[in-house]
């Protein structure tokens, strides 16, 4: 087993909203009345069904309530256990599934305020991601600007399966705001379920949905590169969260081959895809979707041609590893430090900035 080192940055923690009524104190009178009158109690996404084994390690699953809903549990089971210096909270609550622009905006605003009050205020190690109402780019930019006043927010959070490819120019004001404010953009596994989670339609089982996330990340990465997002926003960092990473070398070989062949179609892509990935894209460590073989894993790292792409993550409370085996075996001490400390600090420029003002 490769042992973690103290002072690491956990880039993917999932604090759970106990139920929709937990957000009522952070809504105005109109939206509190809407939630109450409509009898709305929760927004549960099919991406992470509460009782699915992968949604929580057995020893991290509480006797009552949702996994990840208790700060003391997160502190004991993830922050303290792995010696974390900073932990980035990525709430995966179903607010982005809502079709109404106004309701989605109100719910995202409440979720971000809830995160700041109930989690960031209570543990100085925690940092936050800004969940945005992607149904409205204008409202998304406004929410980014509002929350960014609190320096503890270090990232904008989007889902890998939304309404359209992430490279589309309609989304560029979001990326411009993130780049201007020094925020990374995190793209997390999950779907708004406005479209089927596979390219060929709706499957029957949760495993089909979860495995399909990797192909969604490939599709979105292609879109971001060929549409020219990083030509327009060269300082923007995007983090693929819970994407896996073993698919990356073969994917880049294929993308590079066809970029060379038909590059006249996208002349604004003035760097090879591999160069763009090296400079602008990062990947969370978990889930490690590689064979439990040190030689194979090290060969994969060689094929990735960079030791700066991976960021430490536990994916708490999701069940991606057992015991303390949060790092794959056979990693060198230098690579462990890069993954756990150096790479996250280089990716999230706001991590060590002091809190200035709250939203």
N, C-alpha and C positions, 0 to 999 in steps of 0.2 A: 504494500500500500504506500502511495505517495502521501506524505503528511503535509497538511496546509501550514503556512507560516502565519504568525500573528501580524495584524495590521493590514489585512487584505480588504478589498472592496467587493462586497456581494452585490452584483449588478442586477439581480432578479429575485426580489422578495415580493410575496403576494399577500398583503393584508386584506382580509375579507370583510365586506360590509355585512353585518349580521342579518339585516333585512332592510327593505326600502325605507321603513319608518325611521331607521337610524339617521337618515339624511334629512328628515323633516326640520330639525332645528336650523339647518343651513339653507332652507328654502324660504322664499317670501310668502306672504299670506295667500296669494293666489295659487301658487303651486302646492302649498300644504293642503289647501282646500281641494285641489284637483286630485291629489293622491288619495286623500281621505274619502272624497265623494265617489271616486271610481272604484274604491275598494282594492287599490293596488298595494300589495304586500312585499313583492320581491321581483328582481330581474335576474333570473337564473339563465346562464348561457349553456347551450348544449356543448360548447367547447370544453367545459370542465364541470360535468355533472357532479353534484355534491357527493354522491355515494359511489362514484366510479373509483376503483382502486388507484388509478394513476393520479387522481386529484389530491391524494394525501397518503404519505407513508403511514402504515398502521400505528407506529409509535408516536406519530405526530397528530393523529386524529383524536380530537377531544371526545369525551363521553357524551357531551351535548353541544349542539351548535355547529357552526361551520369550521372546518380546518382553516387556520390562519387568522381567526377573528380575535384572538387574545394576544395582546402585546407581551404579557409575561411569558407566554409559551414561545413566541418568536425569539424573545431575548434568550431564554434558556436553551432552546433547541437549535437555533441558528447563529445569532449574534455572538453569544458567549461561547458556545460550543466550538466555533471555528475561528475565534479570535478576531472578529470583524471590526475594522475601524470605521467603515462607512457601509451602510446598506441602502440600496435604492429600492424604494417601494413602487411597485407597478400594480395598481388595483385593476383586477380583471372583472369588474362588475359590468352588468349588461346594459349600461347607459348608452353605449354606442349602437345598440340594436334598434333603438327607438327611431321611428320614421319622422316624427314631427320635429322640425328644426328648433322650434321654441322649447318643446319639452326636453329634447336632447341637450340643449344649451343649459337649461335650468338644472337638469340632473348632473351634468358634468361639472357645473359650477359648484353645486352642493357637494359632490364627491371630492373635488379638490380641496374645498374648505374643511370637509370632514377629515381628510387625510392630514392636513396641516394641524388641526386641533387635536385629533384623537391619537395621532401617531408621532408626527414630527415634533410636536411640543413636548412629548413625554419621553423621548430618548434622543439625545444629542447626536447619536451616531446615524440616525435615519435621514435620508434625503428622499425627495419625491419626484414623481413624474406627473406632468400635466396632462390629464385626460381631456381630449378636445372633442367638440361636437362636429364631426367631419361632414355631417349633412349640410353644414353651412361653413364655407371657408372664411367668410367674413367674421362670423361668430367665433370660429376657431382662433383666428388671429387675435381677436379681442381678448379671449380667455388666456392665450399665451402671454399677452402683454400684461394682463392683470396679475396672473400668478407669478410671473417672472420677477415682480417686485420683491418677492420673498426668495432670497438667494438659496434657500434650501431646496428649491425646485431646480433640478439639473437636467431635465429631459422632457420632451414632448412625447406622448404615448399614442400610437396608432395601432390598428389591427392589420395583420397581413392580408386578411380577406375582408375587404370592404365593398364599396360600390363600383370602383373602377381601378385600373392600374395606377400605382402611386406616382409614376413618372409624369402623368398627365399634367399639363400646364395649369389646370384649374387649382392644383394643390400648391403651386409654387409660392404663393404668398405665405403659406404656412412655413415653408422651408426658409424663405427670406427672413421671417420673423425669428425663427429659431437660430439661424446663423448670426443675425444682428445682435441677439441677446445672449449668445454664447451657450445655447442649449443644444444638446444632442437630440436627435430624433430616434426614438426607439420604436421598432416595428415588431410587435409581439405576435406569437402564434395565437390564433383565434379568429372567429368570424362574426360579422354582423348578421349573417344568415339572410342577407338580402339577395344573395346568389347561392347556387349550389356550391358546396365546399370542394367538389372535384370538377375537373374540366369536362367531364362527360355526364354530369348530372348528379342527382341525389343518391347517396349510398344507403345501406340499411343499418349499418353498425357504427358504433363510436370509433372502433379501430380504423375504419376507412377514413373517417374525418381526421383523426389524429395523424395518421401516416401521410395524408394528403397535404399536411401543412408544409412539408419540405418542398414539394413542387410549387406551392404557392409562393414560397420565399424565392425560389428560382425565377418564377415569372415576374415577381415584383422587382427583383434585382436587375433583371434584363430591362424592364421598363425604365427604372431609374437611370440606368446607364445610357441607353440608346436615346431616350427623350432629351438628354442633355442636362439633367438636374445638377450634376457636379461641374459641368462647364460653366453654368450660371452661378453656382454656389460652391466654389472650390474649397471653402473652409468648413463646410457642413460635414458633421460626423453623423452617420446613421448606424444604429446598432440593431442587428437581427437577434431577437430574443426568443429563446426556446425554439430555434430554427434547426438545430443540429448543424454540423459543419463538415461531416465526412463526404458529403456530396459536392463540396466546393471545387476540388481540383478537376474532376471530370467535367463539371458544369462549365468551368472557366475555359478548359481546353476547347469545348464545343463552341462556346460563345466567341472566343478569340478567333477560331477558324472561320466562322461565318461573318464576323466583323471584318476580317481581312478581305473576304470575298466580295462583300456587298457594302463596303464602308462608304461608297459614293452616295448611298441613300441617307446617311446621317453624318454629314461632313463636320458637324459641331462636336462629334466624339473624336477629339484630337489626341487622345491617349488610349493605349491598349486597355481592354477591360481589367486585366490583372493589375495594371498600374492604378486604375481608379479604385479597385477594391482595396489595394494596399494602403492608399492614402485616405480613403473616406468611409470604408465599411468595416465594422467590427461584429463579432459573433459571441454570444454568451456560451460559456462552456457546457452547461447542462441543457438538454440531455446529450451525453456522450454516446452517439450512435455508431460506435466502432466496436469491432470484435475485442474481446478481453485478452488481447495479445499485444505485448509491448512492442515487438518488432513491427507489427502491422501499423500500430498507432504512430510510431516514430516515422515510418515511411510516409504516412499521410501528412504528418507535419512537414516533411521534406517537400512533398508535392505542393503544399500550400505556399512555399517559398517566402515565408515571413513568420517571425515569432511575435508579431505585434497585433495579430488579428483576433486572438481569443481573450475574453474577459471572464474572470471568475464569477461563478453563480452557483447557488444551491438550488434555485427554483423552489424555494420553500413556499408552501408545504407539499408541493407535488412530489410524487414518488419516482425519483430518477436514480437513486442509489440507496444502499443500505449502510447502516452504521456510520462510521466516519469516512467512508470511501468517497468523498466528494471530488477528489482528484483521481484521474486514471493512473494506473501503476506505471512506473518506469520513467516519469518525467525528471529531467535534470533540475538541480536546484536553481539554476539561472532561469530556466523556463517557468518554473513555479513562481518565481518572483515577478517575472514579466506578466504572467497571467493574473496573478492575485493583486499586484500593486502597481507596477509601472504602466501597464496598458490601460487599466481603468482611469488612473490619474491623468494620463495623456488624452484620454477620450472625453472625459467629463471635466471641462475646464472650470466649472463652478463648484466642484466638490468641496474644496477647502475654503471657499469664500464664506465669510461670516454672515449670519442673518442680518439683513438691513431693515426691511419693513415687511410686515405681513399683509396679505391681500385684504 
